[in-house]
């Protein structure tokens, strides 16, 4: 089973020098074309340029007010110190009170602008992602079936959901953090220089040392993080296999072997994990050591400058606060750079979907078939999934309106391919297919596909009530229509025996119904759709004989008066077909009624007799 590819986001748990975060996190996904993808992503933000300018202005004001606060607090400290150290002077509480009120006002204004910034950015991020997700989903509806056949569902889901969520989170959080970090870095640098250029130089000199240490540790830890992620993926895959295939493992007595494999993978994960966590965990004590060295030098230099009356004692307090803030935006920016790399990679994966070639456009003046009769013709049809590898060559078939046409043959003979071509899920290499004499290329796809009703081997039912699942076959179906369709499909009786009847909720796997019951619901859905042409693809292959007879009776009722294509492996189920098309290696090698084909004593007779012998052997 395919798993969504969740993009790892780097952690920000470790602290850098003077309190800044120093964690480098796990390795991130990188884009193949960073600049091109970034420019393309920016086009989605252009309609909101004034919103973004407002965000930048709000972030600027909020950050400036926050930066000014330590300087004012330092003045209060200086005034208290002077009051204590000057005999008889006393502490000027009125002055300190005014400073406190000013600080409270600054913090409130700063918080208000921060709120405005977050509010506006949240709206911009969600509108941008809404548009991008809408484009991706619309694009998926226009992609040919070959796109979905060549990719796992998990990969497509990951691009449409996880990658776009990654973009949303980055736009909403990291973009404002980046603005704040840049403004904070510039503002703090200016404030520190205004207090003491010498102490500012000391703080700046500790930065290269901290980054050099962090980079060396991060490089080492990333190797272990990669091993941890690889082992984690193996554990998830193995555990899923163990539990989804629990009965099979028990039946074949492979519990011990499965447990042994798990222990080996778990040991590998343990070894990689503790090394990764230990090595990355060394960042914090090393940064604390560098932090303390910085404090020592700043304190010594500050003390000397105070004794020389070069600066005030409150300035030292303010400077230490600025020193704590100085490295924080640098390391934040480094972490955001990693997040942006991951985000651009996610955007690139989403844009790859938008750049996929779509289904061939409908012909100009495409029409809808009115009052279809159901005559189907294949005329000199050739097709291959690859350009130079044809699986169907020069096929000619004619099915009269209302005929039951059975398609039989070994696995890989081209039976399902025939249906895909009929519904125009794939385009022909040559030849043409007509319905009532009209080339399907000249028809609107929606109109063409509305002619067909399908009952497949793999029953598809969605999470909802039985009523909703049947009503899926027809927009605006009434309660009477739904019940009538269920009765025609022999499903009404078992539905009414359920505790909630037609209101019974089906779970995602529809495991609260038997396979036969699920199949009857899909037949009821097809009955309600009232299609001109019916396709039955191995509809009874996974049920018992008694249920098969019940389903067969429902399908016979459904096929009355309709052109029907029946794909079947059990040849006993298609004896009554008006025409049987025998396929082998992409070609119709024989066609006729059941009796005619048996008299030919050819390929069909061999298939039929081999199945009859198998039944006799097990009887």
C-alpha positions as CSV (number, residue, x, y, z in Angstrom):
1,X,0.0,0.0,0.0
2,X,1.4,3.4,-1.0
3,X,2.1,5.8,1.8
4,X,1.9,9.6,1.5
5,X,5.2,11.3,1.4
6,X,5.1,13.6,4.4
7,X,7.7,16.3,4.0
8,X,10.0,16.6,7.1
9,X,10.2,20.0,8.7
10,X,13.3,20.9,10.6
11,X,13.1,21.2,14.4
12,X,13.8,24.4,16.3
13,X,14.3,22.9,19.7
14,X,18.0,23.6,20.4
15,X,19.1,27.0,21.6
16,X,22.0,28.9,20.1
17,X,24.4,31.4,21.6
18,X,22.7,34.0,23.8
19,X,19.5,32.0,23.7
20,X,18.9,31.7,20.0
21,X,17.6,28.4,18.5
22,X,20.4,26.3,17.0
23,X,18.9,23.0,15.9
24,X,19.5,22.1,12.3
25,X,16.9,19.3,12.1
26,X,16.6,16.5,9.7
27,X,17.6,16.6,6.0
28,X,15.0,18.4,3.8
29,X,13.8,17.8,0.4
30,X,15.3,20.1,-2.3
31,X,13.7,21.5,-5.4
32,X,15.2,20.7,-8.8
33,X,14.5,24.2,-10.1
34,X,14.4,26.5,-7.1
35,X,14.3,29.9,-8.8
36,X,11.8,28.9,-11.5
37,X,9.5,27.3,-9.0
38,X,9.8,30.2,-6.5
39,X,8.9,32.7,-9.3
40,X,5.9,30.6,-10.3
41,X,4.7,30.4,-6.6
42,X,5.1,34.2,-6.3
43,X,2.6,34.7,-9.2
44,X,-0.1,33.2,-6.8
45,X,0.8,35.9,-4.3
46,X,0.7,38.8,-6.7
47,X,-3.1,39.4,-6.4
48,X,-2.5,40.0,-2.6
49,X,0.5,42.4,-2.9
50,X,-1.2,45.1,-0.9
51,X,-2.0,42.6,1.8
52,X,1.6,41.5,1.9
53,X,2.8,45.1,2.1
54,X,0.4,45.6,5.1
55,X,1.9,42.4,6.7
56,X,5.4,43.8,6.2
57,X,4.4,47.1,7.7
58,X,2.7,45.5,10.7
59,X,5.7,43.2,11.2
60,X,8.0,46.2,11.0
61,X,6.1,48.3,13.6
62,X,5.6,45.3,15.9
63,X,9.2,44.3,15.8
64,X,10.5,47.9,16.2
65,X,8.4,48.4,19.3
66,X,9.7,45.2,20.8
67,X,13.3,46.1,20.0
68,X,13.0,49.5,21.7
69,X,11.6,48.0,25.0
70,X,15.0,46.7,26.4
71,X,16.5,50.2,26.0
72,X,13.7,51.8,28.0
73,X,13.9,49.1,30.6
74,X,17.6,49.8,30.9
75,X,16.8,53.4,31.7
76,X,14.6,52.3,34.5
77,X,17.4,50.1,35.9
78,X,19.8,53.0,35.6
79,X,17.5,55.4,37.5
80,X,17.0,52.8,40.3
81,X,20.8,52.3,40.5
82,X,21.4,56.0,40.7
83,X,18.8,56.4,43.4
84,X,20.4,53.7,45.5
85,X,24.0,54.9,45.0
86,X,23.4,58.6,45.5
87,X,23.0,59.4,49.2
88,X,19.8,61.3,50.0
89,X,18.7,61.3,46.4
90,X,16.2,58.5,46.6
91,X,14.5,56.6,43.8
92,X,12.4,58.6,41.3
93,X,9.3,56.3,41.3
94,X,7.3,58.8,39.3
95,X,9.9,58.6,36.4
96,X,10.0,54.8,36.7
97,X,6.2,54.6,36.7
98,X,6.1,56.6,33.5
99,X,8.6,54.2,31.9
100,X,6.6,51.2,33.0
101,X,3.4,52.7,31.5
102,X,5.3,53.4,28.3
103,X,6.6,49.8,28.2
104,X,3.2,48.4,28.7
105,X,1.9,50.6,25.9
106,X,4.7,49.5,23.6
107,X,4.1,45.8,24.3
108,X,0.3,46.2,23.8
109,X,0.9,48.1,20.5
110,X,3.5,45.5,19.4
111,X,1.0,42.7,20.2
112,X,-1.7,44.4,18.3
113,X,0.3,44.8,15.2
114,X,1.5,41.2,15.5
115,X,-2.1,40.1,15.6
116,X,-2.9,42.2,12.5
117,X,0.1,40.7,10.7
118,X,-1.0,37.1,11.6
119,X,-4.6,37.7,10.7
120,X,-3.9,39.2,7.3
121,X,-1.2,36.6,6.5
122,X,-3.5,33.7,7.4
123,X,-6.1,35.0,4.9
124,X,-3.5,35.4,2.2
125,X,-2.0,31.9,2.8
126,X,-5.4,30.2,2.8
127,X,-6.7,32.0,-0.3
128,X,-3.4,31.2,-2.1
129,X,-3.6,27.5,-1.2
130,X,-7.3,27.4,-1.9
131,X,-6.6,28.6,-5.5
132,X,-3.6,26.2,-5.9
133,X,-5.5,23.2,-4.5
134,X,-8.5,24.0,-6.8
135,X,-6.3,24.1,-9.8
136,X,-4.7,20.8,-8.9
137,X,-8.1,19.1,-8.3
138,X,-9.4,20.5,-11.6
139,X,-6.3,19.3,-13.4
140,X,-6.7,15.8,-12.0
141,X,-10.2,15.7,-13.4
142,X,-8.7,16.5,-16.9
143,X,-5.8,14.1,-16.8
144,X,-6.0,10.9,-18.9
145,X,-6.4,7.5,-17.2
146,X,-2.8,6.7,-18.2
147,X,-1.5,9.2,-15.6
148,X,-3.3,7.4,-12.8
149,X,-2.3,4.0,-14.1
150,X,1.4,4.9,-14.0
151,X,1.5,6.4,-10.5
152,X,0.6,5.1,-7.0
153,X,-2.5,6.6,-5.4
154,X,-0.4,7.5,-2.4
155,X,2.0,9.6,-4.4
156,X,-0.9,11.6,-6.1
157,X,-2.6,12.1,-2.7
158,X,0.7,13.3,-1.2
159,X,1.1,15.9,-3.9
160,X,-2.5,17.1,-3.7
161,X,-2.8,17.1,0.1
162,X,0.5,17.0,2.0
163,X,2.6,19.1,-0.3
164,X,0.0,21.9,-0.6
165,X,-0.5,21.8,3.2
166,X,3.3,22.3,3.5
167,X,3.0,25.4,1.3
168,X,0.1,26.7,3.4
169,X,2.1,26.3,6.7
170,X,5.1,28.0,5.3
171,X,3.2,31.0,3.9
172,X,1.3,31.4,7.1
173,X,4.1,31.0,9.6
174,X,7.6,31.1,8.0
175,X,7.1,34.1,5.7
176,X,6.2,36.4,8.7
177,X,8.9,34.8,10.8
178,X,11.4,35.6,8.0
179,X,10.3,39.3,7.9
180,X,10.4,39.5,11.7
181,X,13.9,37.9,11.8
182,X,15.4,40.3,9.2
183,X,13.9,43.4,11.0
184,X,14.9,42.1,14.4
185,X,18.5,41.5,13.2
186,X,18.9,44.9,11.8
187,X,17.2,46.7,14.7
188,X,19.1,44.8,17.4
189,X,22.4,45.5,15.6
190,X,21.6,49.2,15.5
191,X,20.6,49.3,19.2
192,X,23.7,47.3,20.3
193,X,26.0,49.7,18.3
194,X,24.3,52.7,19.9
195,X,25.1,51.3,23.3
196,X,28.7,50.0,22.7
197,X,30.5,49.1,19.5
198,X,33.1,47.2,21.4
199,X,30.6,44.9,23.1
200,X,28.8,44.5,19.8
201,X,32.1,43.3,18.2
202,X,32.4,40.7,21.0
203,X,28.9,39.3,20.3
204,X,29.5,39.3,16.5
205,X,32.7,37.3,16.9
206,X,30.9,34.5,18.8
207,X,28.5,34.0,15.8
208,X,31.0,32.3,13.4
209,X,32.2,30.0,16.2
210,X,28.6,28.9,17.0
211,X,27.7,28.3,13.3
212,X,30.9,26.4,12.6
213,X,30.2,24.1,15.6
214,X,26.6,23.7,14.6
215,X,27.4,23.0,10.9
216,X,29.9,20.3,11.8
217,X,27.5,18.6,14.2
218,X,24.5,18.9,11.8
219,X,26.5,17.3,9.0
220,X,27.3,14.4,11.2
221,X,23.8,14.0,12.5
222,X,22.1,14.2,9.1
223,X,23.7,10.8,8.2
224,X,22.1,9.2,11.2
225,X,18.8,11.0,10.6
226,X,18.7,9.6,7.0
227,X,19.2,6.1,8.5
228,X,16.5,6.7,11.1
229,X,14.0,7.8,8.4
230,X,14.8,4.8,6.2
231,X,14.4,2.4,9.1
232,X,11.2,4.1,10.2
233,X,9.7,3.6,6.7
234,X,10.7,-0.1,6.8
235,X,9.1,-0.5,10.2
236,X,5.9,1.2,9.1
237,X,5.7,-1.0,6.0
238,X,6.4,-4.2,7.9
239,X,3.9,-3.5,10.7
240,X,1.3,-2.7,8.1
241,X,1.9,-5.9,6.3
242,X,1.9,-7.8,9.6
243,X,-1.6,-6.5,10.5
244,X,-3.2,-6.4,7.2
245,X,-2.0,-9.9,6.4
246,X,-2.4,-11.2,10.0
247,X,-4.6,-14.2,9.0
248,X,-2.2,-15.3,6.2
249,X,0.8,-15.0,8.5
250,X,-1.0,-17.1,11.1
251,X,-2.2,-19.7,8.5
252,X,1.3,-20.3,7.2
253,X,3.0,-20.2,10.6
254,X,5.3,-17.3,9.9
255,X,4.8,-15.4,13.2
256,X,8.3,-16.1,14.4
257,X,9.9,-15.1,11.0
258,X,7.8,-11.9,10.9
259,X,8.8,-11.1,14.5
260,X,12.5,-11.7,13.7
261,X,12.3,-9.4,10.7
262,X,10.7,-6.7,12.9
263,X,13.4,-7.0,15.5
264,X,16.1,-6.6,12.9
265,X,14.6,-3.5,11.5
266,X,13.7,-2.2,15.0
267,X,17.4,-2.7,16.1
268,X,18.6,-0.8,13.0
269,X,16.1,2.0,13.8
270,X,17.3,2.1,17.4
271,X,20.9,2.4,16.5
272,X,20.3,5.2,14.0
273,X,17.9,7.0,16.3
274,X,20.0,7.2,19.4
275,X,23.1,8.3,17.4
276,X,21.1,10.9,15.6
277,X,19.5,12.2,18.8
278,X,22.8,12.1,20.8
279,X,24.9,13.9,18.1
280,X,22.2,16.6,17.5
281,X,21.7,16.9,21.3
282,X,25.3,17.9,21.6
283,X,24.4,21.3,20.0
284,X,22.7,22.6,23.1
285,X,25.6,22.1,25.6
286,X,28.1,23.4,23.1
287,X,26.0,26.4,22.3
288,X,25.6,27.0,26.1
289,X,29.4,26.9,26.4
290,X,29.9,29.5,23.7
291,X,27.0,31.5,25.2
292,X,28.7,31.5,28.6
293,X,32.0,32.6,27.0
294,X,30.2,35.5,25.3
295,X,28.5,36.5,28.6
296,X,31.9,36.5,30.3
297,X,33.5,38.8,27.8
298,X,30.4,41.1,27.6
299,X,30.2,41.3,31.4
300,X,33.9,42.1,31.7
301,X,33.9,44.7,28.9
302,X,30.6,46.2,30.2
303,X,32.0,46.4,33.8
304,X,35.1,48.3,32.5
305,X,33.0,50.7,30.5
306,X,30.7,51.4,33.4
307,X,33.6,52.2,35.7
308,X,34.9,54.6,33.1
309,X,31.5,56.2,32.8
310,X,31.4,55.3,29.1
311,X,28.0,53.6,29.4
312,X,25.3,53.4,32.1
313,X,24.6,50.2,34.1
314,X,21.1,50.0,32.6
315,X,22.7,49.8,29.2
316,X,24.5,46.6,30.2
317,X,21.1,45.0,31.1
318,X,19.7,46.2,27.7
319,X,22.7,45.0,25.8
320,X,22.5,41.5,27.4
321,X,18.8,41.3,26.3
322,X,19.8,42.4,22.8
323,X,22.6,39.9,22.7
324,X,20.1,37.2,23.5
325,X,18.0,38.4,20.6
326,X,20.9,38.8,18.2
327,X,21.6,35.2,17.3
328,X,18.0,34.2,17.4
329,X,16.9,35.8,14.0
330,X,20.1,34.4,12.4
331,X,19.4,30.8,13.4
332,X,15.6,31.3,12.7
333,X,16.5,32.5,9.2
334,X,18.8,29.4,8.7
335,X,15.9,27.1,9.8
336,X,13.4,29.0,7.6
337,X,15.8,28.6,4.7
338,X,15.5,24.9,5.1
339,X,11.8,25.1,5.4
340,X,11.6,27.2,2.3
341,X,13.7,24.6,0.4
342,X,11.2,21.9,1.5
343,X,8.3,24.2,0.5
344,X,9.6,25.0,-2.9
345,X,10.2,21.2,-3.5
346,X,6.5,20.7,-2.4
347,X,5.4,23.5,-4.8
348,X,7.4,21.9,-7.6
349,X,5.7,18.5,-7.0
350,X,2.3,20.3,-7.2
351,X,3.2,22.2,-10.3
352,X,4.4,18.9,-12.0
353,X,0.7,17.8,-11.8
354,X,-0.4,21.1,-13.4
355,X,2.1,20.7,-16.2
356,X,1.0,17.1,-17.1
357,X,-0.4,16.7,-20.6
358,X,-4.2,16.6,-20.4
359,X,-6.7,14.5,-22.3
360,X,-7.0,15.5,-26.0
361,X,-9.4,18.4,-26.3
362,X,-12.8,17.6,-27.5
363,X,-13.5,18.2,-31.2
364,X,-14.8,21.6,-32.2
365,X,-18.6,21.4,-32.3
366,X,-18.6,18.1,-30.3
367,X,-22.2,16.8,-29.9
368,X,-24.3,14.8,-27.5
369,X,-26.0,11.7,-28.7
370,X,-29.7,12.0,-28.4
371,X,-32.0,8.9,-27.9
372,X,-29.1,6.4,-28.1
373,X,-29.9,2.9,-29.5
374,X,-26.7,1.2,-28.5
375,X,-25.1,0.1,-31.8
376,X,-21.3,-0.2,-31.3
377,X,-18.7,-0.6,-34.0
378,X,-14.9,-1.0,-33.9
379,X,-13.5,-0.3,-37.3
380,X,-9.8,-1.1,-38.1
381,X,-8.9,-0.2,-34.5
382,X,-5.3,-0.4,-33.4
383,X,-3.9,0.6,-30.0
384,X,-0.9,0.3,-27.7
385,X,0.0,1.7,-24.3
386,X,3.4,2.4,-25.8
387,X,3.9,3.9,-29.3
388,X,5.7,0.9,-30.8
389,X,4.1,-1.9,-28.9
390,X,0.5,-2.4,-30.1
391,X,-1.8,-4.6,-28.0
392,X,-4.7,-4.4,-30.4
393,X,-4.3,-4.4,-34.2
394,X,-6.9,-3.8,-36.9
395,X,-9.9,-4.9,-34.8
396,X,-13.3,-5.0,-36.4
397,X,-16.4,-5.6,-34.2
398,X,-20.1,-4.8,-34.7
399,X,-22.6,-5.1,-31.8
400,X,-26.3,-4.6,-32.6
401,X,-28.6,-2.6,-30.3
402,X,-29.8,-4.6,-27.4
403,X,-27.3,-7.5,-27.9
404,X,-25.5,-9.2,-25.1
405,X,-21.8,-9.3,-26.1
406,X,-19.5,-11.4,-23.9
407,X,-15.7,-10.8,-24.1
408,X,-13.6,-13.7,-23.0
409,X,-10.0,-14.7,-23.1
410,X,-6.9,-15.4,-21.0
411,X,-5.5,-12.7,-18.6
412,X,-3.8,-10.0,-20.6
413,X,-5.7,-10.7,-23.8
414,X,-7.0,-7.1,-24.0
415,X,-10.6,-7.4,-22.6
416,X,-10.4,-4.5,-20.2
417,X,-8.4,-2.4,-22.8
418,X,-11.4,-2.8,-25.1
419,X,-13.7,-1.2,-22.6
420,X,-11.2,1.6,-21.9
421,X,-11.1,2.4,-25.5
422,X,-14.9,2.3,-25.8
423,X,-15.3,4.9,-23.0
424,X,-12.4,6.9,-24.5
425,X,-10.2,6.6,-21.4
426,X,-7.4,6.1,-23.9
427,X,-7.0,7.5,-27.5
428,X,-6.8,5.1,-30.5
429,X,-3.6,4.9,-32.6
430,X,-5.7,4.3,-35.7
431,X,-9.2,3.4,-36.8
432,X,-12.4,4.5,-35.1
433,X,-15.1,3.5,-32.7
434,X,-18.7,4.5,-33.4
435,X,-21.9,4.5,-31.4
436,X,-25.1,4.6,-33.5
437,X,-22.8,5.6,-36.4
438,X,-21.3,8.6,-34.7
439,X,-17.5,8.6,-34.1
440,X,-16.9,8.8,-30.3
441,X,-14.2,11.5,-31.0
442,X,-17.0,13.7,-32.3
443,X,-18.9,13.3,-29.0
444,X,-18.6,15.3,-25.8
445,X,-16.8,13.1,-23.3
446,X,-19.4,13.7,-20.6
447,X,-22.2,12.7,-23.1
448,X,-20.2,9.6,-24.2
449,X,-19.6,8.3,-20.7
450,X,-23.1,9.0,-19.6
451,X,-24.2,6.4,-22.1
452,X,-22.5,3.7,-20.0
453,X,-23.4,2.0,-16.7
454,X,-20.7,-0.1,-15.1
455,X,-20.7,-3.0,-12.6
456,X,-17.1,-4.0,-11.8
457,X,-15.4,-6.8,-9.9
458,X,-14.0,-4.3,-7.4
459,X,-17.2,-2.7,-5.9
460,X,-16.7,1.0,-5.2
461,X,-18.9,2.4,-2.5
462,X,-18.2,5.6,-0.6
463,X,-18.5,6.5,3.1
464,X,-22.2,7.4,3.4
465,X,-25.7,5.8,3.6
466,X,-26.9,3.0,1.4
467,X,-29.5,5.5,0.0
468,X,-26.7,8.0,-1.0
469,X,-24.7,5.2,-2.6
470,X,-27.6,4.1,-4.8
471,X,-28.6,7.7,-5.6
472,X,-25.0,8.3,-6.9
473,X,-26.3,6.8,-10.2
474,X,-28.7,9.7,-10.9
475,X,-28.7,13.3,-9.9
476,X,-31.9,14.3,-8.1
477,X,-33.2,10.7,-7.7
478,X,-36.4,10.5,-5.6
479,X,-36.9,8.0,-2.8
480,X,-39.3,6.0,-5.1
481,X,-36.6,5.8,-7.8
482,X,-34.0,4.6,-5.3
483,X,-36.3,1.9,-3.8
484,X,-37.4,0.8,-7.3
485,X,-33.8,0.4,-8.4
486,X,-33.0,-1.6,-5.2
487,X,-36.0,-3.9,-5.9
488,X,-34.9,-4.4,-9.5
489,X,-31.4,-5.4,-8.3
490,X,-32.9,-7.8,-5.6
491,X,-31.3,-5.6,-2.9
492,X,-34.4,-4.2,-1.3
493,X,-35.0,-7.2,1.0
494,X,-31.5,-7.4,2.6
495,X,-31.4,-3.5,2.9
496,X,-34.7,-3.6,4.9
497,X,-33.3,-6.3,7.2
498,X,-30.4,-4.0,8.3
499,X,-31.0,-2.0,11.6
500,X,-31.2,1.4,9.8
501,X,-32.4,0.2,6.4
502,X,-31.6,2.6,3.6
503,X,-30.1,4.9,6.3
504,X,-27.4,2.4,7.2
505,X,-24.0,4.1,7.1
506,X,-21.3,2.3,5.1
507,X,-17.8,2.7,6.4
508,X,-14.8,3.4,4.1
509,X,-14.2,-0.3,3.3
510,X,-18.0,-1.1,3.3
511,X,-16.9,-4.0,5.5
512,X,-20.3,-4.0,7.3
513,X,-21.7,-5.7,4.1
514,X,-20.9,-8.9,2.4
515,X,-19.3,-8.9,-1.0
516,X,-22.5,-10.1,-2.7
517,X,-24.5,-7.3,-0.9
518,X,-22.1,-4.7,-2.1
519,X,-22.3,-6.0,-5.6
520,X,-26.1,-5.8,-5.5
521,X,-25.9,-2.1,-4.4
522,X,-23.6,-1.3,-7.4
523,X,-26.2,-3.0,-9.7
524,X,-29.0,-1.0,-8.1
525,X,-26.9,2.1,-8.8
526,X,-26.5,1.1,-12.5
527,X,-30.3,0.4,-12.7
528,X,-31.0,3.9,-11.4
529,X,-28.6,5.4,-14.0
530,X,-30.7,3.7,-16.7
531,X,-27.7,3.6,-19.2
532,X,-28.0,2.8,-22.9
533,X,-25.0,0.5,-22.8
534,X,-24.0,-1.7,-19.9
535,X,-20.5,-2.9,-18.9
536,X,-20.2,-5.9,-16.5
537,X,-16.6,-6.6,-15.7
538,X,-16.1,-9.8,-13.7
539,X,-19.1,-8.8,-11.6
540,X,-19.6,-12.3,-10.0
541,X,-16.0,-13.6,-9.8
542,X,-15.5,-13.0,-6.1
543,X,-18.8,-14.4,-4.7
544,X,-20.1,-17.9,-3.9
545,X,-22.3,-19.8,-6.3
546,X,-25.6,-19.1,-4.5
547,X,-24.9,-15.3,-4.4
548,X,-23.7,-15.5,-8.0
549,X,-27.1,-16.8,-9.0
550,X,-28.8,-14.0,-7.1
551,X,-26.5,-11.4,-8.7
552,X,-26.9,-13.0,-12.1
553,X,-30.7,-12.7,-11.8
554,X,-30.4,-9.0,-11.0
555,X,-28.0,-8.5,-13.9
556,X,-30.4,-10.3,-16.3
557,X,-33.1,-7.8,-15.3
558,X,-30.7,-4.9,-15.8
559,X,-29.6,-6.1,-19.2
560,X,-33.1,-6.3,-20.7
561,X,-33.3,-4.1,-23.8
562,X,-29.7,-2.7,-23.4
563,X,-26.6,-3.3,-25.3
564,X,-24.3,-5.1,-22.8
565,X,-20.6,-6.0,-22.7
566,X,-19.9,-8.8,-20.3
567,X,-16.3,-9.6,-19.4
568,X,-16.2,-13.0,-17.7
569,X,-13.7,-15.7,-16.7
570,X,-16.4,-18.1,-15.7
571,X,-17.6,-19.1,-19.2
572,X,-20.7,-20.9,-17.7
573,X,-22.1,-17.4,-17.0
574,X,-22.2,-16.2,-20.6
575,X,-23.8,-19.2,-22.4
576,X,-26.9,-17.1,-23.2
577,X,-24.9,-14.2,-24.7
578,X,-26.0,-13.1,-28.2
579,X,-22.4,-12.9,-29.4
580,X,-19.2,-14.0,-27.7
581,X,-15.9,-12.2,-28.7
582,X,-12.9,-14.5,-28.0
583,X,-9.7,-12.4,-27.5
584,X,-6.1,-13.5,-27.4
585,X,-3.0,-11.3,-27.6
586,X,-5.1,-8.2,-28.4
587,X,-7.1,-9.6,-31.3
588,X,-10.6,-11.1,-31.6
589,X,-9.6,-14.6,-32.8
590,X,-13.2,-16.0,-32.7
591,X,-16.7,-14.7,-32.5
592,X,-20.2,-16.3,-32.4
593,X,-22.7,-17.8,-30.1
594,X,-21.8,-20.4,-27.4
595,X,-22.9,-23.3,-29.5
596,X,-21.2,-22.0,-32.7
597,X,-17.9,-21.6,-31.0
598,X,-18.0,-25.0,-29.4
599,X,-18.7,-26.5,-32.9
600,X,-15.6,-24.7,-34.2
601,X,-13.6,-26.7,-31.6
602,X,-11.0,-23.9,-31.5
603,X,-9.6,-21.5,-28.8
604,X,-13.0,-20.9,-27.1
605,X,-13.7,-24.7,-27.0
606,X,-10.3,-25.2,-25.3
607,X,-11.0,-22.5,-22.7
608,X,-14.5,-23.8,-22.0
609,X,-13.5,-27.5,-21.8
610,X,-10.5,-26.7,-19.5
611,X,-12.9,-25.0,-17.0
612,X,-15.4,-27.9,-17.3
613,X,-12.6,-30.4,-16.5
614,X,-11.5,-28.4,-13.5
615,X,-15.0,-28.4,-12.1
616,X,-15.3,-32.2,-12.7
617,X,-12.0,-32.8,-11.0
618,X,-13.1,-30.9,-7.9
619,X,-16.6,-32.5,-7.9
